[in-house]
């Protein structure tokens, strides 16, 4: 099986092991891994917000993290706030 150039830093043998592990996972296991990765991405984003805004409380960190992932109009409809507005609701 040819290895995609997306994984040029991975040996064909290592890629085959990875793919075999993926094939053996149940749909539920794959979904759990997906949710775990999504959670990790959000935690990393929140960590970055905390570094950039050390004075921010948890609500502000939540809103600023959400604003990184949502379009401005949806942030305004859902939370009534966007970082470009300045003060928090």
N, C-alpha and C positions, 0 to 999 in steps of 0.2 A: 504494500500500500504506500503510495507516495505521500510524503510529509509536506504539508502546506508551508509556504514561505513565511506565513505568519509566525511559525514556530522555528525559525531558522537557528535559534540559539538552543534548540532541543535536539538531542540525538534521535534518530529513528527508533532505536530500541526503547528509549525513555518515553517517547510519544506513544509507542504501542502499549507499554505498560499503563500509561495514563488512560488511553482509550479503552483498554480492557477493563480497568476499574470503573470507568464511566458506564460501560455496557452492563456491568454486573449490578449497578445501583438500581433500586426500584424507583418508580416515579416519585414516591413519597420522599425517599432519600435525596433525590435530585432537587425536589422542591425545598426541602429543609436546607440544603446547601445554598440554594439560590436566596432564600430568606436570610440566612446567616450572612451571606456576602452583602446583601442590601443593608442589613443592620450595621455591618462594619463600615460601609461607605458613609452612612448617615452619622455614625459615631466619629469618623475621621473628619467629616465636614464640620460637625459641632466642635470638635477639638480645635480646628482652625479658626472658627468663630471666636472661641474662648481666648485664643492667643491674640487675635486682632482686637478684641474688645474685652480686656480683662475685668473691667468694671461691670460687665453685663450680668444680669441675673439669669436664672434658668429660663424664664419666659422669653426674654430677649434673645437668648441663645437659640431657643426653639424657633422663634420667628425668623431670625437671620439665617438659620440653617434651612428652614423651609423656603425662604426667598432665593436661596441658591439653586433650588430645584424646581421652583414654580414660576410661571410667567407673571409679570407685574400685575396684569389685570386679574388673574386668579388669586394672587396674594391679597389684593385689595378687596375682592368679593368675599373671600373665605375668612380673612383675618382683619380686614379694615386697616391694614398697615403694609407699608413697604419701606425698606431702608432709605429710599430716596426722599421719603416724607420727613425723616428726622425723628421727631419725638414719637415715643411708643403710645399706643392707645391706652 
